[in-house]
Amino acid sequence: MHLIINILFEKSNRTLCVRLGLLCLSVLLAAGCSDSEYHRAEDLYGQSRNGRQPAAQEYSEPISQAIQLLEGFLARNHDEPRGTLLLWRCYLRAGNPRAQAMHESMLRNAGPMRRVLPDEIEDDGDPYMRERMVQLLGEVATVKEVHALIGILEDDPHLLVQQAAAQVLAQLRDEHAIKPLLNKARDGEALARVAACRALAAFPQPPVTQALFDLMVDSTEAAEVRESAGFSLAEIAALQSSIRHELLPKLEKILSRHSAPFATQLLAALILAILGNDSGYHLAFAHVSSNDSFVRGLAVSTLGYVGSPQTVHLVAGTLAHDSAKLRQQAAEALGNIGDMRGLPSLYRAMDDPVEAVRLAAQKAIDKIRRDTAK
């Protein structure tokens, strides 16, 4: 009897072991298949950018295959961060409306996304996608991601990606970002330096304000860098009374020094106007029709912040200029002046070929309507 029981028990154990072994094998095979799906989709994603398809079909075949693989992969591996991120990029590249839902899913899964995003940003060869992923990282980032963002700011070869990193660093306001942003503001391509100057507005400290002031008054600097430094100075001074009291006499001194270049004087006038001081009004009025686009833009912006209704016709005239940036500045200035006589010109600007001008015109129209309805 005991012998029969032992035999049955051993047989039962063997059956159980076989079943457990088969279960483990199936799990391993499923995991292997899942990994294989992900890596195949990753290869297809790369082919979609590097392939030789005609331009109209550039993303069609590899991307659609990658999407099918990834949707199957994620059906068995819910919210797996790398798979989720790759499927989002595929949706973006294919123009698939599911990209928005995937974006919201990633925000809900913030912790795992934070862990994988820096490596994925570094590995992706498409600067557009790297920029989008940096922006996504900004939506989920904590101060722990500051060093990764600094690395992107310093090392990424594409200006748009550097700009995105600078914006996120400003958002996080961690002091470890100050030195890298100062370095970027002083050296490199103008567009990245502009972004660094604007990001520095988030750090109202004496070394920052001094660096911004030095960039603003340096007539050898790129115009857009000087202007960006000036706006950041104004933003800091508007919020920090101690910096404001220290800055105002310096600006007044520049404004009264006739030997200073017009652009430098107008930059001082613009910052003063933003801070509610109209000392630079006459200088701006005198240069509102300048042939120098930078000087004219500063004059137009200054008149906008001074808010004098008498200058509406002069500012509105700039909406017909060849420079899209000047047209945008004129639309913004008319919105700041807030006079209804600027509306006809702004309505015409709604047909401008440049989107930034149209957006500025719409915003100005809305502002004037809102202010006059009060």
HUJOPE-V174281 format. One record per residue. N is the residue number from 1. RES is the residue in three letters. SS is DSSP state (2 for helix, 1 for strand, 0 for the rest). Layout:
BEGIN
n=[N N]
res=[RES RES]
ss=[SS SS]
END
This chain:
BEGIN
n=[1 2 3 4 5 6 7 8 9 10 11 12 13 14 15 16 17 18 19 20 21 22 23 24 25 26 27 28 29 30 31 32 33 34 35 36 37 38 39 40 41 42 43 44 45 46 47 48 49 50 51 52 53 54 55 56 57 58 59 60 61 62 63 64 65 66 67 68 69 70 71 72 73 74 75 76 77 78 79 80 81 82 83 84 85 86 87 88 89 90 91 92 93 94 95 96 97 98 99 100 101 102 103 104 105 106 107 108 109 110 111 112 113 114 115 116 117 118 119 120 121 122 123 124 125 126 127 128 129 130 131 132 133 134 135 136 137 138 139 140 141 142 143 144 145 146 147 148 149 150 151 152 153 154 155 156 157 158 159 160 161 162 163 164 165 166 167 168 169 170 171 172 173 174 175 176 177 178 179 180 181 182 183 184 185 186 187 188 189 190 191 192 193 194 195 196 197 198 199 200 201 202 203 204 205 206 207 208 209 210 211 212 213 214 215 216 217 218 219 220 221 222 223 224 225 226 227 228 229 230 231 232 233 234 235 236 237 238 239 240 241 242 243 244 245 246 247 248 249 250 251 252 253 254 255 256 257 258 259 260 261 262 263 264 265 266 267 268 269 270 271 272 273 274 275 276 277 278 279 280 281 282 283 284 285 286 287 288 289 290 291 292 293 294 295 296 297 298 299 300 301 302 303 304 305 306 307 308 309 310 311 312 313 314 315 316 317 318 319 320 321 322 323 324 325 326 327 328 329 330 331 332 333 334 335 336 337 338 339 340 341 342 343 344 345 346 347 348 349 350 351 352 353 354 355 356 357 358 359 360 361 362 363 364 365 366 367 368 369 370 371 372 373 374]
res=[MET HIS LEU ILE ILE ASN ILE LEU PHE GLU LYS SER ASN ARG THR LEU CYS VAL ARG LEU GLY LEU LEU CYS LEU SER VAL LEU LEU ALA ALA GLY CYS SER ASP SER GLU TYR HIS ARG ALA GLU ASP LEU TYR GLY GLN SER ARG ASN GLY ARG GLN PRO ALA ALA GLN GLU TYR SER GLU PRO ILE SER GLN ALA ILE GLN LEU LEU GLU GLY PHE LEU ALA ARG ASN HIS ASP GLU PRO ARG GLY THR LEU LEU LEU TRP ARG CYS TYR LEU ARG ALA GLY ASN PRO ARG ALA GLN ALA MET HIS GLU SER MET LEU ARG ASN ALA GLY PRO MET ARG ARG VAL LEU PRO ASP GLU ILE GLU ASP ASP GLY ASP PRO TYR MET ARG GLU ARG MET VAL GLN LEU LEU GLY GLU VAL ALA THR VAL LYS GLU VAL HIS ALA LEU ILE GLY ILE LEU GLU ASP ASP PRO HIS LEU LEU VAL GLN GLN ALA ALA ALA GLN VAL LEU ALA GLN LEU ARG ASP GLU HIS ALA ILE LYS PRO LEU LEU ASN LYS ALA ARG ASP GLY GLU ALA LEU ALA ARG VAL ALA ALA CYS ARG ALA LEU ALA ALA PHE PRO GLN PRO PRO VAL THR GLN ALA LEU PHE ASP LEU MET VAL ASP SER THR GLU ALA ALA GLU VAL ARG GLU SER ALA GLY PHE SER LEU ALA GLU ILE ALA ALA LEU GLN SER SER ILE ARG HIS GLU LEU LEU PRO LYS LEU GLU LYS ILE LEU SER ARG HIS SER ALA PRO PHE ALA THR GLN LEU LEU ALA ALA LEU ILE LEU ALA ILE LEU GLY ASN ASP SER GLY TYR HIS LEU ALA PHE ALA HIS VAL SER SER ASN ASP SER PHE VAL ARG GLY LEU ALA VAL SER THR LEU GLY TYR VAL GLY SER PRO GLN THR VAL HIS LEU VAL ALA GLY THR LEU ALA HIS ASP SER ALA LYS LEU ARG GLN GLN ALA ALA GLU ALA LEU GLY ASN ILE GLY ASP MET ARG GLY LEU PRO SER LEU TYR ARG ALA MET ASP ASP PRO VAL GLU ALA VAL ARG LEU ALA ALA GLN LYS ALA ILE ASP LYS ILE ARG ARG ASP THR ALA LYS]
ss=[0 2 2 2 2 2 2 2 2 2 2 2 2 2 2 2 2 2 2 2 2 2 2 2 2 2 2 2 2 2 2 2 2 2 2 2 2 2 2 2 2 2 2 2 2 2 2 2 2 2 0 0 0 0 2 2 2 0 0 2 2 2 2 2 2 2 2 2 2 2 2 2 2 2 2 2 0 0 0 0 2 2 2 2 2 2 2 2 2 2 2 2 2 2 0 0 0 2 2 2 2 2 2 2 2 2 2 2 0 2 2 2 2 2 2 2 2 2 2 2 2 2 2 0 0 0 2 2 2 2 2 2 2 2 2 2 2 2 2 2 0 0 2 2 2 2 2 2 2 2 2 2 2 2 2 0 0 0 2 2 2 2 2 2 2 2 2 2 2 2 2 2 0 0 0 2 2 2 2 2 2 2 2 2 2 2 0 0 0 2 2 2 2 2 2 2 2 2 2 2 2 2 0 0 0 2 2 2 2 2 2 2 2 2 2 2 2 0 0 0 0 0 2 2 2 2 2 2 2 2 2 2 2 2 2 2 2 2 2 0 2 2 2 2 2 2 2 2 2 2 2 2 2 2 2 2 0 0 0 0 0 2 2 2 2 2 2 2 2 2 2 2 2 2 0 0 0 0 0 0 2 2 2 2 2 2 0 0 0 0 0 0 2 2 2 2 2 2 2 2 2 2 2 2 2 2 0 0 2 2 2 2 2 2 2 2 2 2 2 2 0 0 0 2 2 2 2 2 2 2 2 2 2 2 2 2 2 0 0 2 2 2 2 2 2 2 2 2 2 0 0 0 0 0 2 2 2 2 2 2 2 2 2 2 2 2 2 2 2 2 2 2 0 0]
END
